[in-house]
Amino acid sequence: MRINDVRNDLLSGKPAIGPFVGLQSPNVAELMGNAGFDFVVVESEHNGIESAEIEHMLMAIGNTNAVPIVRIPSLQQVYIQKALDLGALGIVVPAVKTAEEAAEIVSATRFPPDGKRSWGPLRASKYTFDNEDYLKNANDNILVVLIIETVEAVENLEEIAAVPGIDVLFLGPWDMCLSLGLDPLLLPHREIDQILEKMVKTSARFDVVAGAGASVPGDVSKRLNQGVKFLSYGPDYAMLSAAAISGVDAFKNWSKSNDRINNRTN
């Protein structure tokens, strides 16, 4: 099976960057992979995407060097099973609150005796042609990312980080704001920055890394300097929106300037 270079890099202390793709487009996912990102996360929590569409997006990412990851809708084992069987090399799990939940998630990503994952990785095992290699290496190749986005999760942060098999603790700032009674539209908040700082410090004490997002180029170095190793950039619709707005603004600015020139010459 394919080696998960992102997981290996993170475990060795190297950072990785990639976008969440929420537009349900294999073409966009493939574009992002070809752009040079280390990983691409297929979003399936906050959109209407179905399993067959996720599979097509994973196929598209497979045409690039990016590691394919799926953000699943919940921590239920069936979602973990499907994402991995379809060919994802990692999962991003939302709303994890306790170490017990974290342990169940890890178990669902590992074949026995290390876990309780059921056998059936049709596409992941290259339609059975790669069964032996996949069974032998899958347990050491799956990246497990947990989104920390509630007060309860922060209270249990050290216990969650101590669970063997957890690779990344990723800050979900908007839901964390809502959990704290803060307005996410007014980000950044000092309280959220303090939680990220706590996550970075906690990750340094355990075999995990801290993750967070950057939406503009200037945030990339800021996050890396804060100690973030798993860096999301975007998401795809934010990048597209920013590019579209830039073009529209340039057009409007030209129109205003041209109108002023015409008014002076008339």
C-alpha positions as CSV (number, residue, x, y, z in Angstrom):
1,M,0.0,0.0,0.0
2,R,1.0,3.6,-0.3
3,I,3.2,5.0,2.5
4,N,1.6,7.8,4.4
5,D,4.4,10.4,4.1
6,V,2.4,13.0,6.0
7,R,2.0,10.8,9.0
8,N,5.7,9.9,8.9
9,D,6.7,13.6,8.5
10,L,4.5,14.6,11.4
11,L,5.9,11.9,13.7
12,S,9.4,13.1,12.9
13,G,8.6,16.7,13.7
14,K,8.1,18.0,10.2
15,P,5.0,20.2,9.4
16,A,2.5,19.5,6.7
17,I,0.0,21.7,4.9
18,G,-3.2,20.9,3.0
19,P,-6.7,22.2,2.3
20,F,-10.1,21.0,3.3
21,V,-12.2,20.6,0.1
22,G,-15.9,21.2,0.6
23,L,-17.1,21.8,-2.9
24,Q,-17.7,18.1,-3.6
25,S,-15.6,18.4,-6.8
26,P,-13.1,15.7,-7.8
27,N,-11.6,18.3,-10.2
28,V,-11.0,20.8,-7.3
29,A,-9.6,18.0,-5.2
30,E,-7.2,17.0,-7.9
31,L,-6.2,20.6,-8.6
32,M,-5.3,21.1,-4.9
33,G,-3.2,17.9,-4.9
34,N,-1.4,19.1,-8.0
35,A,-0.8,22.5,-6.5
36,G,1.8,21.0,-4.2
37,F,-0.1,20.5,-0.9
38,D,1.1,17.6,1.3
39,F,-2.5,16.4,1.9
40,V,-6.1,17.1,0.8
41,V,-9.0,16.6,3.2
42,V,-12.3,15.7,1.7
43,E,-15.0,17.4,3.7
44,S,-18.1,15.3,4.5
45,E,-19.4,16.7,7.7
46,H,-20.8,20.0,6.5
47,N,-22.1,19.3,3.0
48,G,-24.3,16.8,1.2
49,I,-21.6,14.5,-0.2
50,E,-22.3,10.8,-0.4
51,S,-19.9,7.8,-0.3
52,A,-19.7,7.3,-4.0
53,E,-18.7,11.0,-4.4
54,I,-16.1,10.7,-1.7
55,E,-14.6,7.7,-3.6
56,H,-14.4,9.7,-6.8
57,M,-12.6,12.6,-5.0
58,L,-10.2,10.1,-3.4
59,M,-9.5,8.7,-6.9
60,A,-8.8,12.2,-8.1
61,I,-6.4,13.0,-5.2
62,G,-4.8,9.6,-6.0
63,N,-3.6,11.1,-9.3
64,T,-1.4,13.5,-7.3
65,N,1.3,13.3,-4.6
66,A,-1.0,14.6,-1.9
67,V,-2.1,12.2,0.9
68,P,-5.9,11.6,0.8
69,I,-7.8,12.2,4.0
70,V,-11.5,12.3,4.8
71,R,-13.2,14.5,7.4
72,I,-16.0,12.2,8.5
73,P,-19.4,13.4,9.8
74,S,-19.1,11.8,13.3
75,L,-17.1,9.4,15.3
76,Q,-19.3,6.4,14.5
77,Q,-17.3,3.4,13.3
78,V,-19.3,3.0,10.1
79,Y,-18.0,6.4,8.8
80,I,-14.4,5.5,9.7
81,Q,-14.8,2.1,8.0
82,K,-16.2,3.6,4.8
83,A,-13.6,6.3,4.5
84,L,-10.7,3.9,5.0
85,D,-12.1,1.2,2.7
86,L,-12.6,3.8,0.0
87,G,-8.9,4.6,0.1
88,A,-8.4,7.4,2.6
89,L,-5.0,7.3,4.4
90,G,-6.4,9.4,7.3
91,I,-9.5,10.6,9.0
92,V,-10.4,13.9,10.6
93,V,-13.0,13.3,13.4
94,P,-15.2,16.1,14.7
95,A,-16.4,16.8,18.2
96,V,-14.3,14.4,20.2
97,K,-14.7,15.1,23.9
98,T,-13.1,12.3,25.9
99,A,-10.2,9.9,25.9
100,E,-12.7,7.0,25.8
101,E,-14.0,8.3,22.5
102,A,-10.5,8.8,21.2
103,A,-9.6,5.2,22.0
104,E,-12.7,3.9,20.2
105,I,-11.7,6.0,17.1
106,V,-8.2,4.6,17.1
107,S,-9.5,1.0,17.5
108,A,-11.8,1.5,14.5
109,T,-8.8,2.4,12.3
110,R,-6.7,-0.7,13.3
111,F,-7.2,-4.3,12.2
112,P,-7.1,-6.9,15.0
113,P,-5.3,-7.6,17.3
114,D,-4.6,-3.9,17.5
115,G,-8.2,-2.8,17.0
116,K,-11.6,-3.7,15.8
117,R,-11.6,-2.6,12.1
118,S,-13.5,-5.0,9.9
119,W,-11.8,-6.4,6.8
120,G,-13.2,-5.1,3.5
121,P,-10.9,-2.5,2.0
122,L,-12.0,-3.0,-1.6
123,R,-10.5,0.0,-3.3
124,A,-7.9,0.6,-0.5
125,S,-6.4,-2.8,-1.3
126,K,-6.5,-2.2,-5.0
127,Y,-9.5,-4.5,-5.4
128,T,-7.8,-7.4,-3.5
129,F,-4.6,-7.3,-5.6
130,D,-2.9,-5.7,-2.6
131,N,-4.5,-7.6,0.2
132,E,-1.4,-9.0,1.8
133,D,0.5,-5.7,1.8
134,Y,-2.5,-3.7,3.0
135,L,-3.2,-6.0,5.9
136,K,0.4,-5.9,6.9
137,N,0.9,-2.2,6.7
138,A,-2.4,-0.4,7.1
139,N,-2.3,-0.1,10.9
140,D,0.9,1.9,10.7
141,N,-0.3,4.1,7.8
142,I,-3.5,5.7,8.9
143,L,-3.4,9.2,10.2
144,V,-5.8,10.0,13.0
145,V,-6.8,13.6,13.5
146,L,-9.2,14.7,16.2
147,I,-10.9,18.1,16.2
148,I,-10.9,19.8,19.5
149,E,-13.9,22.1,19.5
150,T,-15.7,22.0,22.9
151,V,-14.9,23.1,26.4
152,E,-15.2,19.4,27.5
153,A,-12.5,18.4,25.0
154,V,-10.1,21.1,26.4
155,E,-10.8,19.9,29.9
156,N,-9.8,16.4,28.9
157,L,-7.0,17.4,26.5
158,E,-4.1,15.6,28.3
159,E,-6.1,12.4,28.6
160,I,-7.0,12.5,24.9
161,A,-3.5,13.3,23.9
162,A,-2.2,10.3,25.9
163,V,-4.3,7.8,23.9
164,P,-1.9,5.7,21.7
165,G,-2.6,6.1,18.0
166,I,-3.8,9.7,18.1
167,D,-1.6,11.7,15.7
168,V,-3.1,15.2,15.6
169,L,-5.1,17.4,17.9
170,F,-6.7,20.0,15.6
171,L,-8.4,23.2,16.8
172,G,-11.9,23.9,15.6
173,P,-12.1,27.6,16.3
174,W,-15.7,28.4,15.3
175,D,-17.4,25.6,17.3
176,M,-15.0,26.3,20.2
177,C,-16.2,29.9,20.1
178,L,-19.8,28.7,20.3
179,S,-18.9,26.4,23.2
180,L,-17.3,29.3,25.1
181,G,-20.2,31.7,24.4
182,L,-18.0,33.8,22.0
183,D,-19.0,35.2,18.7
184,P,-17.0,33.4,16.0
185,L,-17.6,36.3,13.6
186,L,-15.3,38.4,15.8
187,L,-12.3,36.0,15.7
188,P,-9.5,36.2,16.8
189,H,-10.3,35.9,20.5
190,R,-7.7,35.8,23.2
191,E,-9.4,32.7,24.7
192,I,-9.1,30.7,21.5
193,D,-5.4,31.7,21.2
194,Q,-4.8,30.5,24.7
195,I,-6.5,27.1,23.9
196,L,-4.2,26.7,20.8
197,E,-1.2,27.5,23.0
198,K,-2.3,24.8,25.5
199,M,-2.7,22.3,22.6
200,V,0.8,23.0,21.3
201,K,2.3,22.6,24.8
202,T,0.3,19.5,25.4
203,S,1.3,17.9,22.1
204,A,4.9,18.5,23.0
205,R,4.5,16.2,26.0
206,F,2.9,13.4,24.1
207,D,3.3,11.6,20.8
208,V,0.9,14.0,19.0
209,V,1.1,17.3,17.1
210,A,-1.1,20.3,17.2
211,G,-3.1,21.4,14.2
212,A,-4.9,24.6,13.2
213,G,-6.0,26.5,10.1
214,A,-4.7,29.4,8.1
215,S,-7.0,31.2,5.6
216,V,-4.5,33.7,4.1
217,P,-0.8,33.5,3.3
218,G,0.2,35.7,6.2
219,D,-1.3,33.2,8.7
220,V,0.9,30.3,7.5
221,S,4.1,31.5,9.1
222,K,2.2,32.7,12.2
223,R,0.7,29.3,12.8
224,L,4.0,27.5,12.2
225,N,5.8,29.9,14.6
226,Q,3.1,29.1,17.2
227,G,4.1,25.4,17.0
228,V,1.4,24.1,14.7
229,K,2.5,21.1,12.6
230,F,-0.6,20.0,10.9
231,L,-1.7,23.1,9.0
232,S,-4.9,23.4,7.0
233,Y,-5.1,26.1,4.4
234,G,-8.3,27.4,2.8
235,P,-10.8,25.7,2.5
236,D,-11.2,25.4,-1.2
237,Y,-14.3,27.7,-1.4
238,A,-12.5,30.4,0.7
239,M,-9.6,30.4,-1.8
240,L,-12.0,30.5,-4.7
241,S,-14.1,33.3,-3.1
242,A,-10.9,35.3,-2.3
243,A,-9.8,35.0,-5.9
244,A,-13.2,36.0,-7.3
245,I,-13.5,39.0,-5.0
246,S,-10.0,40.2,-5.9
247,G,-11.0,40.2,-9.6
248,V,-14.3,41.9,-9.0
249,D,-12.7,44.6,-6.8
250,A,-10.0,45.2,-9.4
251,F,-12.7,45.7,-12.0
252,K,-14.8,48.0,-9.8
253,N,-11.7,50.1,-8.9
254,W,-10.8,50.5,-12.6
255,S,-14.4,51.5,-13.3
256,K,-14.3,54.2,-10.6
257,S,-11.0,55.5,-11.7
258,N,-12.1,55.6,-15.3
259,D,-15.3,57.4,-14.4
260,R,-13.3,60.1,-12.5
261,I,-11.0,60.6,-15.6
262,N,-14.1,60.9,-17.9
263,N,-15.7,63.4,-15.5
264,R,-12.6,65.6,-15.6
265,T,-12.4,65.6,-19.4
266,N,-16.0,66.3,-19.9
